[in-house]
Amino acid sequence: MFFYFKKYHRFIFYLLWLVITLVQAGNTELFDDEAYYWVYTKFPAWGYFDHPPMISWLISAGYSVVKSEFGVRILIVFLNVCTIGVIEAMLRKKDPFLFYAICCSIAIVQIGGMIAVPDLPLLFFTSLFFYTYQQYEEKRTIWLAIALGVIISLMLYSKYHAVLIILFTLLSNVKLFRRAEIYLAALVALLLFAPHLYWQYQHDFPSVQFHLFERNASSYKISFTLDYIAGQLLIAGPVIGWLLLWAAFKYQWMDPMERAVKFSMIGFYIFFLISSFKGRVEANWTIPCMIGIIILSHQYLHNKRLSKWIYRTVPVTLFLVLVVRVYMMLDIPANAWAKKDEFHGNKNWVTYLKKHAAGNPVVFINSYQKPSKMWFYGNSFSFSLNTPIYRRNNFNYWPIEDSLFGKTVLVTGLYDSAILKTRVGHPEFNRAGMRMISNFYSFSKIRLKKIKIKNVNNQLQFDFQIVAPAHYLQFFQTSPADTAHIQLAVLKNDSTQYFPSTFAVSNIRTVHTNASMAIPDFAGPGKYKGRLAISSAVPGHPSLNSSWFDITIE
């Protein structure tokens, strides 16, 4: 047995990795974002509000063959296995058993290898980029430069973070700016990525606006930075990640590829550390660093006594991973003690809401996750009404809101004693209320831009530009839309208060217009953050219609 393992170790390692990941992929309910990306496939496009379209393409291809969680994830699983193979192919010094041990020490590479999110295709195409760059530095052919251009476009189609990989690679070797082949690669990448750029232009660059401006927190919290640092230690490996990180930083590169990998890894960590001072940083945003951790730590630990600690701790990591895998696959109700259990009990709460909706669509307040899962597990048309306390997402763009205009819907959101006063009797919605609303309307697709504010005789006067689909004009002018009014949402002490104006949406007939309202009863002079909103058929829950802007009360 040992003889065959020693002889066919590579085949056995990759086969086990593939089979185990496929089993988990087919027996674990979807995470929130996976369901959201699955809804992408219902609306094929060259771009989406949050991300480029690669994840939609991969999910669509897999789901067209197998209509289940397995179909959503199958291509992601194969990309995960191929990523490991490409990374191994880049190693200058090769110790396959050390390589296997390092891969098995990083829990996120194992458990996360089946989750259908943009990070996985980005990780694959980034590894392919570094491998091709390694070949290019050795041979310097035009065909390899063209291949680099193609791969760069695929990285960009996966996730915008690819821009950082390209930037730090160029910084790692400034001589690249003097090579004609690199400009050819850039031209190829630009041509192939042009459809997405044109989509952004058509939609007024929503992804740029969101990622660079709308995601910023209103104030800094030290927990943003501390959570980021802790998350990076955990994501590098729950047991021995600290050693892998130390070894990766300690290793001195030996060729341009290793230099580019190290520059990218350090650059990513520093970039998102700085970003933590502007808002919360998700731990998975540094996933491309896994390439650097694996390659550089392997090269440093090769033939060193420290590597014994990797082998000694692998069984502990594999045991922890096994426990998590089994827990994720078990068909159990969502646990109240789990802060956020996304992969249990989804079918149960979907069935519950479908029963109460009685065949009507369900509108969720401030949640893009719930309507996505409602759609996937219940085959039920759903919508997210995003208010000023939340954020925009693709439900602000898809042709869902307009199709619900004037219909009866079941609305669910945070419980209140006046509107959503019927408690949702399900553990998944322990703080939620619901209500059937007839003649539903909301105006999430409208954007109020270029906002100018004047303080005239204790009146706040707003001048703004309106961007709205042409067919929305008929909604503005007809009942019940003429009951909707512009509202001012003001952020005060981390809570949002709404102040109505007398400007009815039915008065919107031109691109430029204005509205005014009495200065709200603030706590006193000072600077505040505000957003403009439009009231909906759900009282107290207007749609989000502008970015944050500053209000100064003297």
N, C-alpha and C positions, 0 to 999 in steps of 0.2 A: 504493500500500500504506500509506504513512504517513498519507495522507488518511483512509483508512478506519479506521486505528487511532486517529487523533485524534478521529474522529467517534464511534466505537463503543468507546472505550477501556474504559468501565466494563463493558460486556457482555463484552468480550474478557478483561479481568482476572478477573472472577468465573467465567467459563466455564473458563479455564485452571486457576484455583485448584481448581475442582470436579473437573475431569477428572483432573488430576494426583493429587489426593488419593484419588479413587476407584480409580485404577490401583494406587496403593500399598496401599490398603486391601485389595484383592483378591489381592495377590501377596506379602503379608508374613504369616508365621505369627504366631499370637497371642502377645502378651506374657503373662507369668505372671498378672498381675491380671485381664487380660481373660478368660482361661479361668476364673478363679475367679468372676468376675461372670456368666459364662455359666452356671455351675452354679447360680447364684441362680435362673435361670429354671426349673430343675427343681423348685424348691420355692417357688411363688408365695406371697408374704406381704406384709403392710403394712410390714415392716421386716426388717432383717438385723443381725447382730451388729456389723458394721463400718460399714454405711452405710444410709441410707434407700433405698427401692426404685426410684427413678427409673431408674438404670442398668439394672436388671433389666427394667423395662418397655420401654425402648428396644431392648435386645438381643433380647428376646423377640419384639417386633414385626418387627424386621429379619430375625431368624433363621427366623421362621415362613415367610418368603417365599423366602429363599436360605439353604440350610443349609451355610454355609461361613464362613470368616473374613470374607468380603465381607458376608454377612448380619449377622454380629455387629456390624459397623462402619458399615453404610450410613447409618443415621439419625444417627449421630455425625458423619459427614462433612457431611451436609446442615446440621446444627446449627452446625458450624464455619463453613461459608460464610455462613449467616444471621447469625452473630455478627459477622463482618466487616462485613456490610451494615448491621446495626443500629448498630455503632460509627461507621461513616461518616455515618449519618443524624444523629448527635448533634453533629457538628462545627459550630461557629458560623462559623468562617472555613474555607472549603473550598479546598483545593488537592489535587485527586484524585491527581496524580502523586506528590506528597510523601506522601500517605496510602498509596499503593501501595508506595512505597519503604520506608516505616517498617514496614509489615506484612511485606514481604519481608526485612527486616533482622532479624526476630525468628524464629529457627529453630524454636523450640518451637511457635509458632503454625502453622507449615507442617507439620513432621514430626509433631508431636503432634496435629494436626487430625484424624487418623483413628483414634486410639487410644480404644477403648471403655472409658473410666474415668469416674468421677463428676465429675471436674474439668471435662469438656467441657460437659455439660448445665448445670453450675453457672455456667460462663463465659457460656453463651448466655442463661440466664434472668437473670443479673446484668446483662448489657448491656441486656436488655429492661426490667429494673427501672429502670435509670438513664434509659433513653429515656422510659418512661412517667412517671417522676418529673419529667423535664424538661417533658413535656406538662402534667402536673398543676400545676406551679408557674406555668405560663402561663395555664391556664384554670380551675383549681380547681373541677372538677365532681365530683359524686358518682360518676358512672360511671368516671371516671379513678381515683378513690379505690378503688372496688371492683376495678378492673383491677389496681391495685397490690396489693391483698390476694390476688388470685388468683396473681399472679406471685410474691409472697413465699412462698406455700405451695409453688409449684413449685421455687423456689430451695431451700427447706428439704427438699423431697423429693429434691433432687439431692445435697446434701452439707451437713453441719451447719455448715460454715464460713460459710454464708449468714447465720448469726446475727451475725457480725462486720460484714457489709455493712449489715445493718439497724441495728445499734448505731451504727456510725460515721456513717451517713446522718443518724440522729436527732441525734447530737452536732454535726453540721455545721450544723444548723438547729434550734435548740431551740424556735423558734416553732411547730414542728410539733406539740408537745405541747399547744398551745392550740387545735388545730383538730379539730372534731368528725369531719371526714371521715377523719382519720388513725385515729381509734378505730374507725370503721367498717371501714377497711382491715384493721386488726388483728383485728377480730372475724371477718371473712371468712377471713383467713389461718388463724386458730385453728380455725375450723369445718372447713376443708378439710384441715388437717393433723392433726385429731383422731384419725383412724384409726391413724396412725403412733404418736401419743402413747399411744393405748390399747394398741397392740402392745408398746410399751416397758414400760408398766405391767404387762401380763400376764407379761412375761419378766423383771421385776425390774430394768428399766432397764440392760440389759447394755452398750449403747453409751456411756452416760454413765460407767459404771464403767470401761470400757476406755479411752476417750479421755482422761478426766481423771485416772485413777489408775494403771491397769495399764500404760500406755505409758511411765511415768516410768522413767528409768534409775536403777540402784542408786547411781551416783556420777557426778559431773560430769566431762566431758572437754573440754578446750579445743577439740578437733577438732570437737565438735558445733557450736560457734559459728563457727569458721573455715570449716567445710564449708558452713554455712548462708549465710554472706556470699558465698563464692565461687560457690555455686550460684545465688544471685540475680543476680550479674553475668553468669553464663553464660546463664541462662534469659532474661534481657532481650535477649540478642543476642550471638552469639559474637564479633562483630567490632566493632560500633558500639553495643552495648548501654549502655556507660558514658555515651555522649553522650545517648542517649535518656532514661536515668535522670536525668542532670543537668538536661536540658531540662524533664522532667516536674516535678521538684522546684522548678525555677526559675520556672516559669509561675505567675502570679497569676490565680486564677479570676475569671471575669466573670459567672457566674450561679450559682444554687443547685445545679444539676446538676454543674457543674465543681467546685464546692466539695465536694459530697458524694463525687465521684470521688476528689478529692485526699485528703480525710480518710480515705477507705477504703483508698487505696493506702498512705499513711503508717501508718495504723493497723495494717494487715496486717503490714507490715514490722517494726514495733515489737513487735507481739504475738508474732510467731514468733521474733524475736530474743530476747525474754525467755524464750520456750518452749525455746530451745536450751540454756538453763541447767538445764533439767529432763530433757532427753533429746534424742535425734536428731530433727531436723526435716527432713522430705523437701522437696526444692526445689520440687516441684509444688504444695505447699500454698498458695503465694502466687499461683497462676494468675490469680485475679481481678484482681491488680495489672496484668495485661496491658492491661486496659481503660484504666486510668489512664495507663500508659506511652504507649499509642498516642494517646489523645485529647490529653493535656496536652503531650506532646512535639511533636505536630503543631501545636497552637495556638501554642506558643512559637517553633517554628522557621519558622512561616509567614512568608514574605517576609524571611527573615534569611539572611545569607551562610553561616552555619554549615550550612544545609541541604544545601549542595553536598557535604559529607562523607557525607551519607546516600546521595546518588546515586552517589558515587564508590566506596563500599564495598559497594553492593548486589550487583554482579557476583561479588565474593569470597564473600559470604554464600550467594548462590544456587549457586555452584559447590560449596561445602562441603555444602550441603543436598542437592544432586544426588548427591554421592559417598555420603552417608549413605543416601539413598533407595535407590540402586542396590545398595549393600551389604546393606541390609535385605531387599531383594526377591530377591537371588541365592539359588539353591537350593544352599547349601554346608553342610558339616558345621559344628557348633558349634566355635568356635576355642578352643583351650586357653589362648591368650594373652589372650583377652577375659575380664575378671573375671566378667562375668555376661552371657552371650549367651542371651537369652530367645527369640529369633525365628529360630533355626536348629536343625535336627536334631531337632526334637520328635517327628516321626513315626518317626524311626529308633529313638530310645531307647524309645518307647512299644511299638513292635513287638518290641524285644528283651525287655522285661519281660513282655509278654503271652505270649511263647513260654515263658519260665521259669515263669510263673504257671500254665500248663497249664489254663487255663479257670477258675482260682480268682481271687477278688478280690485286689487288691493294697492293702496297708496301708503307708503311708509314715509314718515317724517324724518329727515336727516339720516338716511342710511342707504348707501348704494349696495351694501352687502345683502341685506334682507330681501329686497326685491329680486336680486340676482338669484338667490337660492330659491325663492318662491317660484321663479321662472323655471329653474333647472329641475327641482324635485316635484313641483306641482303642475308643471306645464301651464302656469297661470300668469297671464299678462299683468305686470306690476310696474310701479313707478316710484321714484324717490323725489319727494318735494323737498328741495334744499333751501333752508332758511338762512338768514344772516349769521346765525350762531354756528353754522356748519361751513361747508365748502362746496364749490362747484364740482361736478363730475360729468361723466358722459350722459347721464340722464337729462342734463341741460341741453343736449344736442340731438339725441335720438328722437325720431318721430313717434313718441309715446304720449307726451303731455297733450299735444293737439288732438290725438285720437280719443282722449278721455273727456274732452270739453263737453259739458252738458250731460254727462252720464252719471249714474249712481255708482259710488265707489265706497269701499270700506277703508277708512283712514285709521292708521295706528301710529302712535308716537308716545312721547313722555306723558304720563297721566296728569290730568288736571281736573279740578272739580267742576269746571264750567263747560268745556267742549268735549275733550276726550275722557269722559267721566265713567265709561263702562270699563271696568278692569278686564285686562286680558288674562284669563285664568289659565296661564301656562307658565311653567318655571322659566322658560326662555325669555319671558317678557314680564319679569316680576315688578318692574316699575312703569309698565306701559298701560295706556288706555286706548280705547278704540271707539269709533262712531261711524255709522252709515251716513254719508253725505250725498244728497241729490244735487243735480246740476253743478257738478264739479267744474272748477276752472282754476288755473294758476298760470303764471307768465314767466316761467323759469328761463325761457329762451331769449327773453329781452335783455339786452345789455345797455346800461346807462353809463356813458363814458365821457371823458373830458369834462369832468365836473368842476365847476367854478362856484365858489360860495361868497356871498356878500352879507354883511350884517347891516340892515337898513331899518332903523326905527324899531328895534327889538324884533325884527323879522329876519330869519335866515332865508336868503334867496338863492336858489340853486339854478344854475344854467347847465344843461347837459346835452350830450348827443345821444340819440337813440339808435341802437342797432337791433333790428328785429326781422324775422322772416316776413316776407311780403304778405303771406296769407294770414298773418296774425292781425292785420288791420281789421278784418271782418270780425274778429273776436273782440277787439277794442270797442267797436261801435254797436255791438248787440248785447242784449241781456243774456246772462247776468253779468257780463264783463263790465258794464257801465257802473257797477257798484264797487269796482276795484279802484283803489287810490294809491298814490305814491306815499311811502312811509320812510321815515328816517330811523335807522337802527344805530344806536349809540352804545359803544363798548365802555362800560364803567365798572371798575373794580372786578374785572374778569366776568361780568355778567352783561347781558345785552338788554336794553330797554327800547321799546318802539314808540315813536311819536308820529301821529297821523298828520297829513296835510289835507287840504281841501281840493287837491288837484286830482281829478278823476282820470283814469287811464283812457276813458273814451274821448278825452280831449286831445290825445296824441294823434296828430295828423301830419306833422312835419318831422324832418330829421333832427332839427334843433328845437328845443322847447325849454320851458322853465317852470319851476314850482316854488312856492314859498310857504313858510310856517312860522308860528311864533317860536321864539327861542325857548327850548325846553327848560324845565326847572332842574338845572344841574346842581351839583353840590357846591358850585361856586365857580369863579373864573378859572380858566386853565385850558389845557389841550386835551382833546378827546379824539377817539377813532370812530369814524362813522361809515355806514354803508346805506345806499338807497335800496329800498325794497318795494314790492308791489303786493298789496293784500290779495289773498286767495279766497277760495270758498271755505277754507278752514280758518275761522277767526283766531287771531293771535299767531298765525303761522304764515307770514308773507313769504314770497319767493325771494331768493337772493339775486339781485340784479346789478350790483356794482362791486368793484374792488374797494378795499379800505381807503379812506381819505382822512385828512386831518381837519379837525374843527377847533378853532380857537375862539374862546369866549373871554372877553376882556372885562 
